[in-house]
Amino acid sequence: MDAWIAYARGPLFRISLLVCVLGLAYRIGVATYQALRAWLRAGDRTLPGGVIRRATLNWVLPVRLVRARPLFSVASVLFHVGILLVPLFSLGHASLWQEAFAVPWPTLAPAASDALAVVAAVMLAALLLSRLAVRVARNLSTPQDVLVLIALLALTVSGILASHPAYSPIGARTTLLVHILLGNLALVLTPTTKIAHCIIFPFAQLTFELGWHFPADTGRHVAIALAKENERV
């Protein structure tokens, strides 16, 4: 078992991390290229920086959405906080990042890590239940959305149990191995699923704004494509 754990947190972790970093770099590169290409083709290249910054902050701190859907919004925000801070700064993960990057790594207090992990697990369960039980959310969800939430929930719960092996229904080493394998899976899934939005969301509002800056004569070209160039708008 120890050999499997050493392999999972050693070579397999480094491979998974490399896939994650390269995949996110590719997606950010594609988003940057598309944004630059859209801006160069735009008839109006003046972008409202203040509007883009406010829209991005509204995404990070969705005050308006909290008013409309308070339970879902609070669950989503707390889930994102826990799922980002605990893997990066919990004491149990710090050694992995220190080995991977060869730099000192800050850590959260164990009590703070435990609290964030439990909150993230509860919020993940609430989001998963919402996806399955609420008709509107269920209709908008894909099987991938549900499976990603299940994987993240299993990752979070296994991490809590690995930190407190006395509560685990299976052996402590087995729990740790399961958690490490799920963590590696989450790294691989990050650039290819909706988990990536946690990293690339700053590009979302910029891309949206660029979408409204159509190149000059776009309307005429659309009319020609629809064979309606002689019709009045």
C-alpha positions as CSV (number, residue, x, y, z in Angstrom):
1,M,0.0,0.0,0.0
2,D,2.8,2.4,0.9
3,A,4.4,1.8,-2.5
4,W,1.1,2.7,-4.3
5,I,0.8,5.8,-2.2
6,A,4.3,6.9,-3.0
7,Y,3.7,6.4,-6.7
8,A,0.3,8.2,-6.6
9,R,1.8,11.2,-4.8
10,G,5.0,11.1,-6.7
11,P,5.2,10.4,-10.4
12,L,1.5,10.2,-11.0
13,F,0.9,13.5,-9.2
14,R,3.6,15.2,-11.3
15,I,2.1,13.8,-14.5
16,S,-1.4,14.9,-13.5
17,L,-0.1,18.4,-12.5
18,L,1.7,18.7,-15.9
19,V,-1.5,17.8,-17.8
20,C,-3.4,20.3,-15.7
21,V,-0.9,23.2,-16.2
22,L,-0.5,22.5,-19.9
23,G,-4.2,22.1,-20.5
24,L,-5.0,25.4,-18.7
25,A,-2.2,27.1,-20.5
26,Y,-3.6,25.9,-23.8
27,R,-7.1,27.1,-22.9
28,I,-5.8,30.5,-21.7
29,G,-3.7,30.8,-24.9
30,V,-6.7,30.0,-27.1
31,A,-8.9,32.5,-25.2
32,T,-6.2,35.2,-25.5
33,Y,-5.8,34.5,-29.3
34,Q,-9.5,34.6,-29.9
35,A,-9.9,37.8,-27.9
36,L,-7.0,39.5,-29.7
37,R,-8.3,38.3,-33.1
38,A,-11.8,39.7,-32.4
39,W,-10.4,43.0,-31.2
40,L,-8.2,43.4,-34.3
41,R,-11.3,42.7,-36.6
42,A,-13.6,44.9,-34.6
43,G,-14.9,48.1,-36.2
44,D,-14.9,49.8,-32.8
45,R,-11.8,48.9,-30.7
46,T,-12.7,51.0,-27.7
47,L,-13.4,48.7,-24.8
48,P,-15.1,49.9,-21.6
49,G,-12.5,48.8,-19.0
50,G,-14.7,49.9,-16.1
51,V,-17.6,47.8,-17.3
52,I,-15.5,44.7,-17.8
53,R,-13.9,45.0,-14.3
54,R,-17.3,45.6,-12.7
55,A,-18.8,42.6,-14.5
56,T,-15.9,40.4,-13.5
57,L,-16.2,41.5,-9.9
58,N,-20.0,40.8,-10.0
59,W,-19.1,37.3,-11.1
60,V,-16.6,36.8,-8.3
61,L,-19.0,38.4,-5.7
62,P,-22.4,37.7,-7.2
63,V,-24.4,40.1,-4.9
64,R,-27.2,40.4,-7.5
65,L,-27.5,36.7,-7.9
66,V,-27.5,36.2,-4.2
67,R,-30.6,38.3,-4.0
68,A,-32.4,36.3,-6.7
69,R,-31.2,32.8,-5.7
70,P,-29.7,33.1,-2.2
71,L,-29.3,29.5,-1.3
72,F,-27.8,28.4,-4.6
73,S,-25.5,31.4,-4.7
74,V,-24.2,31.1,-1.2
75,A,-23.6,27.3,-1.8
76,S,-21.8,28.1,-5.0
77,V,-19.6,30.8,-3.5
78,L,-18.7,28.7,-0.4
79,F,-18.0,25.7,-2.6
80,H,-15.6,27.7,-4.8
81,V,-13.8,29.1,-1.8
82,G,-13.3,25.7,-0.2
83,I,-12.4,23.8,-3.3
84,L,-9.7,26.4,-4.2
85,L,-8.2,27.2,-0.8
86,V,-8.0,23.7,0.8
87,P,-6.2,22.0,-2.1
88,L,-3.7,24.9,-2.4
89,F,-3.0,25.8,1.2
90,S,-4.0,23.0,3.6
91,L,-1.1,21.5,5.6
92,G,-1.5,18.1,4.1
93,H,-1.1,19.4,0.5
94,A,1.7,21.9,1.2
95,S,4.4,19.3,0.9
96,L,3.2,18.3,-2.5
97,W,3.4,21.8,-3.8
98,Q,6.8,22.4,-2.1
99,E,8.2,19.3,-3.8
100,A,6.6,20.2,-7.2
101,F,7.8,23.8,-7.3
102,A,10.8,23.7,-4.8
103,V,9.6,26.9,-3.0
104,P,8.2,27.5,0.5
105,W,4.5,27.2,0.5
106,P,2.0,29.0,2.9
107,T,-0.4,26.9,4.8
108,L,-3.8,27.2,6.5
109,A,-4.3,26.4,10.1
110,P,-5.7,22.8,10.5
111,A,-8.9,24.1,12.0
112,A,-9.5,26.5,9.1
113,S,-8.7,23.7,6.6
114,D,-11.2,21.3,8.3
115,A,-13.9,24.0,8.4
116,L,-13.5,24.9,4.8
117,A,-13.4,21.3,3.7
118,V,-16.6,20.4,5.6
119,V,-18.4,23.5,4.2
120,A,-17.2,22.7,0.7
121,A,-18.5,19.1,1.1
122,V,-21.9,20.3,2.3
123,M,-22.2,22.8,-0.4
124,L,-21.2,20.3,-3.1
125,A,-23.8,17.9,-1.8
126,A,-26.4,20.8,-1.9
127,L,-25.4,21.7,-5.5
128,L,-25.5,18.0,-6.6
129,L,-28.9,17.6,-5.0
130,S,-30.1,20.8,-6.8
131,R,-28.8,19.5,-10.1
132,L,-30.8,16.2,-9.6
133,A,-33.9,17.5,-7.9
134,V,-34.7,20.9,-9.3
135,R,-36.3,20.6,-12.8
136,V,-34.7,23.8,-14.2
137,A,-31.2,22.9,-13.0
138,R,-31.7,19.3,-14.1
139,N,-32.8,20.3,-17.6
140,L,-29.7,22.5,-17.9
141,S,-27.3,19.9,-16.6
142,T,-25.3,17.4,-18.7
143,P,-24.1,14.0,-17.4
144,Q,-20.6,15.5,-17.3
145,D,-21.8,18.2,-14.9
146,V,-23.2,15.7,-12.5
147,L,-20.2,13.4,-12.7
148,V,-17.8,16.3,-12.0
149,L,-19.8,17.2,-8.9
150,I,-19.7,13.6,-7.7
151,A,-16.0,13.3,-8.3
152,L,-15.3,16.6,-6.4
153,L,-17.6,15.5,-3.6
154,A,-15.8,12.2,-3.3
155,L,-12.5,14.0,-3.3
156,T,-13.6,16.4,-0.6
157,V,-15.1,13.7,1.7
158,S,-12.1,11.4,1.2
159,G,-9.8,14.3,2.1
160,I,-11.7,14.9,5.4
161,L,-11.5,11.2,6.2
162,A,-7.8,11.1,5.3
163,S,-7.2,14.0,7.8
164,H,-9.3,12.2,10.5
165,P,-8.7,8.5,9.9
166,A,-10.5,7.6,13.1
167,Y,-13.8,8.4,11.3
168,S,-13.0,6.5,8.1
169,P,-15.0,3.3,7.5
170,I,-12.0,1.9,5.7
171,G,-8.3,1.7,6.5
172,A,-6.4,4.9,6.9
173,R,-3.8,4.1,4.2
174,T,-6.6,3.0,1.8
175,T,-8.5,6.3,2.4
176,L,-5.3,8.3,1.8
177,L,-4.7,6.4,-1.5
178,V,-8.2,7.0,-2.7
179,H,-8.0,10.7,-1.9
180,I,-4.7,11.1,-3.7
181,L,-6.0,9.2,-6.8
182,L,-9.1,11.4,-6.8
183,G,-7.0,14.5,-6.5
184,N,-4.9,13.4,-9.5
185,L,-8.2,12.8,-11.4
186,A,-9.4,16.3,-10.5
187,L,-6.1,17.8,-11.9
188,V,-6.6,16.0,-15.2
189,L,-10.3,16.9,-15.4
190,T,-9.6,20.6,-14.6
191,P,-8.7,21.9,-18.1
192,T,-11.3,19.7,-19.9
193,T,-14.4,20.3,-17.8
194,K,-16.2,23.3,-16.2
195,I,-13.8,23.2,-13.3
196,A,-11.5,25.3,-15.6
197,H,-13.8,28.3,-15.2
198,C,-12.3,28.8,-11.7
199,I,-9.0,29.7,-13.5
200,I,-10.1,31.3,-16.8
201,F,-13.1,33.3,-15.7
202,P,-11.3,36.7,-16.0
203,F,-11.5,36.2,-19.8
204,A,-15.2,35.6,-19.8
205,Q,-16.4,39.2,-19.6
206,L,-13.7,40.5,-21.9
207,T,-14.8,37.9,-24.5
208,F,-18.4,38.8,-24.0
209,E,-17.7,42.5,-24.5
210,L,-15.6,41.8,-27.7
211,G,-18.5,39.8,-29.0
212,W,-20.5,43.0,-29.4
213,H,-17.8,44.9,-31.3
214,F,-18.5,43.5,-34.7
215,P,-16.2,44.3,-37.6
216,A,-17.3,47.0,-40.0
217,D,-19.9,46.1,-42.6
218,T,-20.9,43.0,-40.6
219,G,-24.6,43.7,-41.1
220,R,-24.2,44.0,-44.9
221,H,-22.3,40.7,-45.1
222,V,-25.0,38.9,-43.0
223,A,-27.7,40.3,-45.3
224,I,-25.8,39.0,-48.3
225,A,-25.4,35.6,-46.7
226,L,-29.1,35.4,-46.1
227,A,-29.9,36.7,-49.6
228,K,-31.8,39.7,-48.1
229,E,-29.5,42.5,-49.1
230,N,-32.3,44.4,-50.9
231,E,-34.8,44.2,-48.0
232,R,-35.3,47.0,-45.6
233,V,-34.5,46.3,-41.9
